[in-house]
Amino acid sequence: MFHRVRLNWLPLSREGCLGKAVNSNAMGMESTMDMRTRVNTALKQAMKDRAASRLATLRLINAAIKDMEIASRGSGEEITIADSDVLAILSKMTKQRNESARAYEEGGRLDLAERELEEITIIKEFLPKQLGEDEVAEAVRSAVVGTGASSIRDMGKVMGALKAKYTGQMDFGKVGPLVKDQLCSGGDC
């Protein structure tokens, strides 16, 4: 009989586990496992409910997370991706589906566009609440002040600070021009 601990199989004796289990929370993986647990719990519930489209979308989310983990391994070590990486994956999936839905609507394939929009609603269940326009503007102002940015050359620092703090809560494609306007307001552009 075997006991699974952090992707390693340890043999069990009659007295119990020969090796000590590694507490994933002590290693700083609580948030990633929490996000994964949420996805896996929803996946199991979709299986029980026999919700085929929801199940397919949740499997796509799991596959994307595993793909990123496999791609980040490189050196052969066991690497667990962070919660911010999972949120970036989900944001990317949402953006892809929005583009696909738009393309399907332009092509007259409303059934496929509707399916993409259903997938978006399922993916958004795992994303944090999106910030409003006022909140985004305030976040940009505070990031500019917090990084000490004074010219357009500092745009990368500001965007990095925003991505670190607000991953999944704002569309960074729309935030870029706001940061640029904020930095160019001094006339440096």
C-alpha positions in Angstrom: 0.0 0.0 0.0 1.3 3.5 -0.8 0.6 6.9 0.5 0.8 9.9 -1.8 2.7 13.0 -0.4 3.5 15.9 -2.6 3.7 13.9 -5.8 6.1 11.3 -4.1 5.0 7.8 -3.3 6.1 6.5 0.1 5.5 2.9 1.2 3.3 2.4 4.2 4.1 -0.2 6.9 1.5 -1.8 9.2 2.3 0.9 11.8 1.7 3.8 9.5 3.7 6.1 7.2 7.4 5.5 7.1 8.1 9.0 6.0 6.8 12.2 7.4 4.2 14.1 5.3 5.3 17.5 4.2 2.9 20.3 5.2 2.3 22.2 2.0 1.2 25.3 4.0 4.5 25.5 5.7 6.2 25.7 2.4 4.3 28.7 1.2 2.0 26.8 -1.2 -1.3 27.5 0.6 -2.7 29.9 -2.0 -1.9 27.8 -5.0 -3.3 24.7 -3.5 -6.3 26.7 -2.4 -6.9 27.8 -6.0 -6.4 24.3 -7.2 -8.6 22.9 -4.5 -11.4 25.3 -5.6 -11.0 24.2 -9.2 -10.9 20.5 -8.3 -13.9 20.8 -6.0 -15.9 22.4 -8.8 -14.7 19.8 -11.2 -15.9 17.0 -8.9 -19.2 18.7 -8.4 -19.7 19.1 -12.2 -19.0 15.4 -12.5 -21.7 14.6 -9.9 -24.1 17.0 -11.6 -23.3 15.6 -15.0 -22.8 19.2 -16.3 -20.9 18.4 -19.5 -20.0 21.9 -20.6 -19.0 23.0 -17.1 -16.9 19.9 -16.7 -15.1 20.5 -20.1 -14.3 24.1 -19.1 -12.9 23.0 -15.7 -10.8 20.4 -17.3 -9.4 23.0 -19.6 -8.5 25.1 -16.6 -6.7 22.2 -15.0 -4.9 21.4 -18.2 -3.7 25.0 -18.5 -2.4 25.0 -14.9 -0.6 21.7 -15.4 0.9 22.9 -18.8 2.3 25.9 -17.1 3.8 23.8 -14.3 5.4 21.4 -16.8 6.8 24.3 -18.8 8.3 25.9 -15.7 10.1 22.8 -14.5 13.2 23.1 -16.7 15.8 22.1 -14.2 14.1 18.9 -13.1 13.0 20.2 -9.7 9.4 20.0 -8.5 8.0 23.5 -9.0 4.6 24.6 -7.9 3.2 27.7 -9.6 2.0 30.7 -7.6 -1.6 31.9 -7.2 -0.7 35.0 -9.3 0.3 32.6 -12.1 -3.0 30.8 -11.9 -4.8 34.1 -12.0 -2.8 35.1 -15.1 -3.7 31.8 -16.8 -7.4 32.4 -16.0 -7.2 36.0 -17.3 -5.5 34.9 -20.5 -8.2 32.2 -21.0 -10.9 34.8 -20.5 -9.3 37.1 -23.0 -8.9 34.3 -25.6 -12.6 33.4 -25.2 -13.7 37.0 -25.6 -11.8 37.3 -28.8 -13.2 34.0 -30.1 -16.7 35.0 -29.2 -16.3 38.2 -31.1 -14.9 36.4 -34.1 -17.7 33.8 -34.0 -20.3 36.6 -33.9 -18.8 38.4 -36.8 -18.8 35.1 -38.7 -22.5 34.5 -37.9 -21.8 31.5 -35.7 -23.9 32.5 -32.7 -24.0 29.0 -31.2 -20.2 28.9 -30.9 -20.1 32.5 -29.6 -22.6 31.5 -26.9 -20.5 28.5 -25.9 -17.5 30.7 -25.5 -19.5 33.2 -23.4 -20.6 30.3 -21.2 -17.0 29.3 -20.7 -16.1 32.9 -19.7 -18.7 32.8 -17.0 -17.3 29.6 -15.6 -13.7 30.9 -15.7 -14.8 34.2 -14.0 -16.0 32.3 -11.0 -12.4 31.7 -10.0 -11.2 35.3 -10.8 -11.3 38.0 -8.2 -13.8 40.9 -8.6 -12.8 43.2 -11.4 -11.9 46.8 -10.3 -14.1 49.7 -11.5 -12.7 52.5 -13.6 -12.3 54.8 -10.5 -10.5 52.0 -8.6 -8.2 51.4 -11.5 -7.3 55.1 -11.8 -6.6 55.2 -8.1 -4.4 52.1 -8.3 -2.5 53.6 -11.2 -1.9 56.8 -9.2 -0.8 55.0 -6.1 1.6 52.7 -8.2 3.2 55.8 -9.8 3.7 57.4 -6.4 4.8 54.1 -4.8 7.4 53.4 -7.4 8.7 57.0 -7.6 8.1 57.0 -11.4 8.7 60.4 -13.0 8.9 59.7 -16.7 7.7 57.3 -19.4 11.0 55.3 -18.9 9.6 54.2 -15.5 6.4 52.7 -17.1 7.8 49.1 -16.7 8.3 49.6 -13.0 4.7 50.9 -12.6 3.2 48.1 -14.7 5.3 45.5 -12.7 4.0 46.9 -9.4 0.4 46.9 -10.7 0.7 43.3 -11.9 2.1 42.1 -8.6 -0.7 43.7 -6.6 -3.7 43.5 -9.0 -3.3 40.3 -11.0 -6.7 39.2 -12.3 -8.4 42.3 -11.1 -7.8 44.6 -14.1 -7.2 44.4 -17.8 -3.6 45.4 -18.2 -4.1 46.1 -21.9 -6.4 48.9 -20.9 -4.3 50.0 -18.0 -1.1 50.6 -20.1 -2.5 53.8 -21.7 -3.7 55.1 -18.3 -0.2 54.6 -16.9 1.3 56.3 -20.0 -1.1 59.3 -19.6 -0.3 59.6 -15.9 3.5 59.5 -16.6 3.2 61.9 -19.5 1.1 64.5 -17.6 4.4 66.2 -16.6 5.2 66.8 -20.3 8.1 64.3 -20.6 6.7 62.3 -23.6 
